[in-house]
Amino acid sequence: MLVAGMGTLLLAPSACGVIGWLSLLVGLLLAARAEEPQLRAVYGAQYGRYAARVGRLLPLIGRLCDASEAQPPAGAPDPAEMAPGR
């Protein structure tokens, strides 16, 4: 859908075409973001691994970080060191 819209925009460039294409892009991104919690609820960790491997709209672009592979921010304390009784 995005590719067809971009092709049309390239064939007949106009301000309305640019606004329409950007609106389509934003709408698709918002729809994907709204569906992700439901997909996580239904498929759990399997969806997390899938989302970390593929992109949202284009291959490898917009991949989600799998929680099991997430790296803490630089300088963040180690959770093991913050355990009670230490």
C-alpha positions as CSV (number, residue, x, y, z in Angstrom):
1,M,0.0,0.0,0.0
2,L,2.8,2.4,0.9
3,V,4.8,1.4,-2.2
4,A,1.8,2.0,-4.5
5,G,1.1,5.4,-2.8
6,M,4.8,6.3,-3.3
7,G,4.7,5.3,-6.9
8,T,1.6,7.4,-7.5
9,L,3.3,10.3,-5.7
10,L,6.4,10.0,-7.9
11,L,4.3,9.9,-11.1
12,A,2.1,12.9,-10.1
13,P,3.9,14.8,-7.4
14,S,1.7,17.3,-5.4
15,A,1.5,18.7,-1.9
16,C,-1.8,16.8,-1.4
17,G,-0.1,13.6,-2.5
18,V,2.7,14.1,0.1
19,I,0.2,14.8,2.8
20,G,-1.9,11.8,1.9
21,W,1.2,9.5,1.8
22,L,2.4,10.7,5.2
23,S,-1.1,10.3,6.6
24,L,-1.2,6.7,5.4
25,L,2.2,6.0,6.9
26,V,1.2,7.5,10.3
27,G,-2.0,5.6,10.2
28,L,-0.3,2.3,9.5
29,L,2.3,2.9,12.2
30,L,-0.4,3.7,14.8
31,A,-2.5,0.7,13.8
32,A,0.6,-1.6,14.2
33,R,1.4,-0.1,17.6
34,A,-2.2,-0.5,18.7
35,E,-2.3,-4.2,17.7
36,E,1.0,-5.2,19.4
37,P,-0.4,-5.5,23.0
38,Q,-3.1,-7.9,21.7
39,L,-0.6,-9.9,19.8
40,R,1.7,-10.1,22.8
41,A,-1.3,-11.3,24.9
42,V,-2.3,-14.0,22.5
43,Y,1.2,-15.2,21.4
44,G,3.4,-14.2,24.3
45,A,7.1,-14.7,24.0
46,Q,6.7,-16.2,20.5
47,Y,5.5,-12.8,19.2
48,G,8.3,-11.0,21.1
49,R,10.9,-13.2,19.2
50,Y,9.1,-12.6,15.9
51,A,8.9,-8.8,16.4
52,A,12.6,-8.7,17.3
53,R,13.4,-10.5,14.0
54,V,11.3,-8.6,11.5
55,G,10.4,-5.0,10.8
56,R,7.0,-3.3,11.2
57,L,6.5,-2.1,7.7
58,L,9.8,-2.9,5.9
59,P,12.2,-5.8,6.6
60,L,14.6,-5.1,9.4
61,I,13.3,-1.5,9.9
62,G,11.3,-0.9,13.0
63,R,12.1,-4.1,14.8
64,L,11.0,-4.4,18.4
65,C,13.4,-5.3,21.1
66,D,12.8,-8.7,22.6
67,A,12.6,-8.4,26.4
68,S,14.9,-11.4,26.8
69,E,17.5,-9.7,24.7
70,A,17.1,-6.2,26.1
71,Q,20.3,-4.5,27.3
72,P,20.1,-2.1,30.3
73,P,21.1,1.4,29.6
74,A,24.8,2.2,30.0
75,G,25.5,3.0,33.7
76,A,22.4,1.4,35.0
77,P,22.8,-0.6,38.2
78,D,22.8,-4.3,38.0
79,P,19.4,-5.6,39.3
80,A,21.2,-8.5,41.1
81,E,23.2,-6.0,43.1
82,M,20.0,-4.2,44.2
83,A,18.4,-7.4,45.6
84,P,17.3,-7.1,49.2
85,G,19.7,-8.4,51.8
86,R,22.9,-7.3,50.0
